[in-house]
Amino acid sequence: MSKRREVVVIDAVRSPIGKSGRKGMEKGGQLCQASAQELLAAMMRGLLDRVHARCPKFDEAVIEDVVVGCLSQIGEQGGNIARIASLMAGIPKTAAAYTVNQYCNAGLRAINSAAHQLMIGDGDACVCAGVEIMSHYGMGSDIQVAVEANYPVRLSPRLLEVGMGVPQGLCAEMISEQNGHTRELLDRAGALSMRKAVEAERKGWYADHVVPFTFTWEGREYRVEKDETLRPKAADDFEGYLADLAKLKPPFKPGGMVTAGNSSQIVDGAAAVLLMTAEKAEELELEPLVRIVATASAGGDPVPMLLAPIPASEKALKRAGRTIDDMDVIEPNEAFMSPLIEFARRLGYAYDDPRVNPTGGAVALGHPIGASGVLYFGEMVHHLKRTKGRFGLQMLCGGGGIGIATVVERV
């Protein structure tokens, strides 16, 4: 058996984030009428153009595969959007492509799968990406559309028996109830994420890897350059922002604790990363951002569903020969603040540790499901470079009680 090859990250980009909404451009989010295919292709092209600028001799023919995370693979997100967007981006047709769905884990699953491929010698470079236009396709749309189209959908009556079908918001409520969380704690954690994101944007931390996107709708051109989900009050008047969050009503359970202020925002977005073997990067004289040290996935209880990143992270850290104390960035996905607080408690760090989502998370920027793993992977690796940190851990929870984690090291 050949020796496992080292895989590095050459660059990572993302789109500006748009609020979800199906209305016209004047009332909906800034990407609500964009095509997922066009948005994804633009991020892939933006990524590769950045690499060409650093290395004119980089030949895209070296790309073995394009791997894309996407939850709702219907409409323009269907038909293997990875292949469609890669061709639209001008990636050589010799590169293969496939699309993966693992709920919120999909983007990081795309990265990990491509990394494993390169580690065993199947190619020298892969483009990994993720996309979700939630204005068009919300969670569960793939089933709903089939039902509405009168296809012969036969959902098994055993879905609830095996723990599938319980809304994630209710699962978040269960976690808080079982672990003694308070509404104030959840709101404070959510406000902290928003404050970090606003401060990151003001410092220009996003600008160095956000690729502007231009599209046309109803004969008019729109250019999108910045995120539209941030709320400056969280940085300018933190206590006042907390007071605003306290007024929000819980949508999942009467008298509950989970609200829009301590849950991820429903948004539109895309992101892309270039992976390469260390040997190929050295040959091209391309300085990597990080190397991938270890990956892991784990299943957990499908109800309450959201805690499987804990065993996944434990496995990834063990495989890396590291502990949580070694990590300079800890990047847990903020689907809801209740699991995020439990990740911290059970893995042994404080939820408000400055290492946690230092540029903000999904409560602030949003959670474009299939893209989130790639988006926040990019935030992590750029922050490690920015601060000269050494190790980073990313973890995400996914529907059905699946967790995923990856450890990286700056090189």
Secondary structure, DSSP 8 states (H G I E B T S, - for coil): ------EEEEEEEE---EE---S-TTTS-TTTTS-HHHHHHHHHHHHHHHHHHH-TT--GGGEEEEEEE-S--SGGGTTTHHHHHHHHTT--TTSEEEEE--GGGHHHHHHHHHHHHHHTTS-SEEEEEEEEETTT--TTHHHHHHHHTT------TTTTTTT-S--HHHHHHHHHHHTT--HHHHHHHHHHHHHHHHHHHHTTTTTTTB--EEEEETTEEEEE-S-S---THHHH-HHHHHHHHHT---SSSTT-S--GGGB---EEEEEEEEEEEHHHHHHHT---SEEEEEEEEEE--TTT-S-THHHHHHHHHHHHT--GGG-SEEEE--SBHHHHHHHHHHHTS-TT-TTBSTT--TTTT---HHHHHHHHHHHHHHHHHHHT--EEEEEEEETTTEEEEEEEEE-
